[in-house]
Amino acid sequence: MSTTLLLARHGQTTWHAENRYAGISDIVLTDTGVAQAEALGRWAAAHPVDAIWTSPLSRAALTAAPAARALNLTPRTEPALRECDFGVLEGRTLAEFAAENPGAAEAFRSDPVANPFPEAEDPLAAAERGTTVLHRIAAAHPGERVLIVAHNTLLRLVLCRLLSIPLSEYRRVFPQLRNAAVSEVRMAQEESALLSFNVPCA
């Protein structure tokens, strides 16, 4: 029996508005991000789900809250859904890093998995962490629809792993998950299929 996972990135934050990396840092939503969360809530009211899971970071929990209210559901918090730790890039832009260390920035652009940022979480470990928890969530909700609110880089790595796409290609194949947009994945045992990608809620 398959499970449908609706993967959503959290709403816009103050750092994302400036194109700064926000990994494990707990950054608040902008007014735009709050509006995006409300749009996701309206979408959920029109496309009901059976359960909601979120990252422990407040930007994900706040994005999931309107959907939870609309459906009278209590979101479950899962630590393994947290964003990747970007090390020295936390709170900084790639352009700032490139000005300081052009060689490392170019290596990252060429292969972000083989050449992660200094002091950052290993992308291979992050992909394994995220994939494992999505399989666990799917197994807990056979035949159901589950909204999962998490993060841009983690979800792109996981999509690559689930779809047998080389992890080094995650930035090229999936350039960006839009804030509060929904991507639909069908999971059945060890098989996964991407049914839709980056569908806006508003």
C-alpha positions in Angstrom: 0.0 0.0 0.0 1.4 3.4 -1.0 1.6 6.6 1.0 1.4 10.0 -0.5 3.9 12.5 0.9 3.3 16.2 0.3 6.6 17.9 0.7 6.6 21.6 1.4 9.4 24.0 2.1 8.7 26.5 4.9 7.8 30.1 4.2 10.3 32.9 3.5 12.5 34.0 6.3 14.5 37.2 6.9 17.7 35.5 5.8 16.2 33.8 2.7 14.9 37.2 1.5 18.6 38.2 1.4 19.7 34.9 -0.1 21.6 33.9 3.1 22.0 30.3 4.1 19.8 29.4 7.0 20.6 25.8 8.0 20.3 24.9 11.7 19.9 28.6 12.7 16.3 29.3 13.9 15.3 32.3 11.7 11.8 33.9 11.8 9.4 34.2 9.0 8.9 37.5 7.1 5.5 38.9 6.6 5.7 37.2 3.1 6.5 33.9 4.8 3.5 34.2 7.1 1.3 34.9 4.1 2.8 31.8 2.3 2.0 29.7 5.4 -1.6 30.9 5.3 -1.8 30.0 1.6 -0.5 26.5 2.5 -3.2 26.3 5.1 -5.9 27.1 2.6 -4.5 24.6 0.2 -4.6 21.9 2.9 -8.2 22.8 3.6 -9.0 22.1 0.0 -6.7 19.1 -0.3 -7.0 17.4 3.1 -4.2 15.3 4.6 -4.3 12.7 7.3 -1.2 13.8 9.2 1.3 16.7 9.4 5.0 16.3 10.3 7.5 19.2 10.6 11.1 20.0 11.2 11.8 21.2 14.8 12.9 24.6 13.5 10.3 27.3 14.1 10.1 28.4 10.5 8.8 25.0 9.6 6.5 24.7 12.5 5.0 28.1 11.9 4.5 27.3 8.2 2.6 24.1 9.1 0.4 25.8 11.8 -2.4 27.1 9.5 -2.8 23.7 7.8 -3.0 22.1 11.2 -5.6 24.5 12.3 -7.6 24.1 9.1 -7.7 20.3 9.5 -7.8 20.1 13.3 -4.6 18.1 13.3 -1.7 18.2 15.8 1.6 18.3 13.9 4.3 15.8 14.8 7.8 17.2 15.2 10.7 15.2 13.8 14.3 16.2 14.6 15.6 14.3 11.5 13.7 16.8 9.3 15.9 19.7 10.3 17.8 21.5 7.6 21.5 20.7 6.8 24.1 22.5 8.9 25.9 24.9 6.5 28.9 25.4 8.7 30.7 28.7 8.0 28.0 29.7 5.5 25.3 30.0 8.2 23.9 33.5 7.8 26.1 34.3 4.8 25.6 34.4 1.1 27.5 32.3 -1.5 28.8 35.5 -3.0 30.3 36.6 0.3 32.0 33.2 0.6 33.3 33.4 -3.0 34.8 36.8 -2.4 36.7 35.3 0.6 37.5 31.9 -0.8 36.9 31.7 -4.6 38.5 28.2 -5.0 36.2 26.6 -2.4 33.2 28.4 -3.7 33.9 27.1 -7.2 34.5 23.6 -6.0 31.1 23.7 -4.2 29.4 24.9 -7.4 31.0 22.1 -9.3 30.1 19.3 -6.9 28.4 20.4 -3.6 28.4 16.9 -2.2 32.1 16.2 -2.7 33.0 19.8 -1.7 30.6 20.9 1.0 31.2 24.2 2.9 33.8 24.1 5.7 32.4 22.8 9.0 29.1 21.9 7.3 27.2 18.6 7.7 28.2 15.9 5.2 25.5 16.0 2.5 25.7 12.2 2.2 24.8 11.9 5.9 22.0 14.5 5.5 20.5 12.6 2.5 20.6 9.4 4.5 19.0 11.0 7.5 16.2 12.6 5.5 15.5 9.5 3.4 15.4 7.2 6.4 12.8 9.4 8.2 10.6 9.8 5.1 10.5 6.0 4.7 9.6 5.8 8.4 6.9 8.4 8.1 5.5 6.6 5.1 5.5 3.3 6.9 3.5 4.8 9.8 0.8 6.1 7.4 0.0 3.4 4.9 -2.6 4.5 2.3 -2.7 8.0 3.8 -1.7 11.5 2.7 0.9 13.2 4.8 2.1 16.9 4.7 5.7 17.3 5.6 7.1 20.8 6.1 10.9 20.9 6.0 13.7 22.6 4.2 15.1 23.4 0.8 18.5 21.6 0.7 17.4 18.6 2.8 14.4 17.9 0.6 16.4 18.3 -2.6 18.9 15.8 -1.4 16.2 13.4 -0.4 14.4 13.7 -3.7 17.6 12.8 -5.5 18.1 9.8 -3.3 14.5 8.6 -3.7 14.6 9.0 -7.4 18.1 7.5 -8.0 19.5 10.8 -9.1 23.2 11.4 -8.3 23.3 13.5 -5.1 26.0 15.8 -6.7 23.3 16.9 -9.1 20.8 18.2 -6.6 21.4 21.9 -7.2 21.1 21.5 -11.0 18.2 19.1 -11.2 16.2 20.8 -8.4 17.5 24.4 -8.4 15.0 25.5 -5.7 12.0 24.4 -3.8 9.8 27.5 -3.7 8.6 28.6 -0.3 5.4 26.8 0.8 5.0 25.1 -2.6 4.1 21.4 -2.6 5.8 18.5 -4.2 3.9 15.2 -4.3 5.8 11.9 -3.8 4.2 8.4 -3.8 6.1 5.9 -1.7 5.5 2.2 -1.6 8.0 0.0 0.2 11.3 0.7 -1.6 9.8 2.4 -4.6 9.2 6.1 -4.9 7.6 8.3 -7.7 7.5 12.1 -8.1 4.0 13.0 -9.1 4.3 16.8 -9.0 7.0 19.3 -8.2 7.0 22.9 -6.8 3.2 23.4 -7.2 2.3 26.8 -5.7 -0.5 27.0 -3.1 -1.5 30.6 -3.9 
